Amino acid sequence: MIKDGLLTDTSYGNIALLRNQKWYTPETPILEGTRRASLLHNRRILSKPIYLKEILQYSHLSIFNAMIPFGEIIIPVKSISVD
């Protein structure tokens, strides 16, 4: 989902994007999930504003939630349609 040009999350999970071997999650998700909070606390992901117009600067996107472990769903960004 996108709000004011910024990525937030999906309808069923939080997201993180990979850039230069670091995972970043949107700073302003619609729902701050428990797994996201844990990953942030343990510094496995970092929080920052991620603009849709910058999505191609990232290589992969991971979708996760309380039932889907981080890293189980990883999608190459180049395969995502942003139209």
C-alpha positions as CSV (number, residue, x, y, z in Angstrom):
1,M,0.0,0.0,0.0
2,I,1.1,3.5,-0.6
3,K,0.2,6.7,1.3
4,D,1.4,10.1,0.2
5,G,4.0,8.5,-2.1
6,L,5.4,6.4,0.7
7,L,5.3,2.6,0.9
8,T,3.5,1.3,4.0
9,D,2.8,-2.4,4.1
10,T,0.5,-5.0,2.4
11,S,-3.1,-6.0,3.3
12,Y,-1.8,-9.0,5.2
13,G,1.7,-8.2,6.3
14,N,4.6,-5.8,6.8
15,I,7.3,-5.4,4.3
16,A,11.0,-4.9,4.2
17,L,13.2,-4.1,1.2
18,L,16.8,-5.1,0.6
19,R,19.4,-2.5,-0.4
20,N,23.2,-2.9,-0.1
21,Q,22.8,-6.1,2.1
22,K,20.5,-4.3,4.6
23,W,16.8,-4.7,5.0
24,Y,14.7,-1.6,5.5
25,T,11.0,-1.4,6.5
26,P,8.8,1.6,5.9
27,E,8.9,4.1,8.7
28,T,5.1,4.6,8.7
29,P,3.3,1.3,8.3
30,I,-0.5,1.2,8.6
31,L,-0.2,-1.6,11.1
32,E,2.9,-2.0,13.3
33,G,3.1,-5.7,13.6
34,T,4.7,-7.7,16.5
35,R,7.2,-9.4,14.2
36,R,8.2,-6.1,12.7
37,A,8.7,-4.7,16.2
38,S,10.9,-7.6,17.2
39,L,12.9,-7.4,14.0
40,L,13.5,-3.7,14.6
41,H,14.4,-4.3,18.2
42,N,16.9,-6.9,17.2
43,R,18.2,-4.7,14.4
44,R,17.6,-7.3,11.7
45,I,15.7,-4.6,9.8
46,L,16.0,-0.8,9.9
47,S,13.2,1.8,9.7
48,K,13.2,4.6,7.1
49,P,10.9,6.4,4.7
50,I,10.7,4.5,1.5
51,Y,9.2,6.3,-1.5
52,L,7.5,4.4,-4.3
53,K,9.6,6.4,-6.8
54,E,12.7,4.9,-5.2
55,I,11.6,1.2,-5.2
56,L,14.0,0.3,-8.0
57,Q,16.9,1.2,-5.8
58,Y,16.1,-2.0,-3.8
59,S,16.7,-5.5,-5.0
60,H,14.2,-7.6,-3.1
61,L,11.0,-7.2,-1.0
62,S,10.1,-9.5,1.9
63,I,6.5,-9.8,3.2
64,F,6.1,-11.0,6.8
65,N,3.7,-11.1,9.7
66,A,3.1,-13.0,12.9
67,M,2.4,-16.2,11.0
68,I,4.9,-15.7,8.1
69,P,8.5,-15.6,9.2
70,F,10.8,-12.9,7.9
71,G,12.6,-14.1,4.8
72,E,10.1,-16.8,3.9
73,I,8.5,-14.7,1.2
74,I,11.1,-12.8,-0.8
75,I,10.3,-11.2,-4.2
76,P,12.7,-9.6,-6.6
77,V,11.7,-5.9,-6.9
78,K,12.1,-6.0,-10.7
79,S,9.2,-8.4,-10.9
80,I,6.8,-6.0,-9.1
81,S,4.5,-3.9,-11.3
82,V,4.2,-0.4,-9.8
83,D,1.8,1.0,-12.5
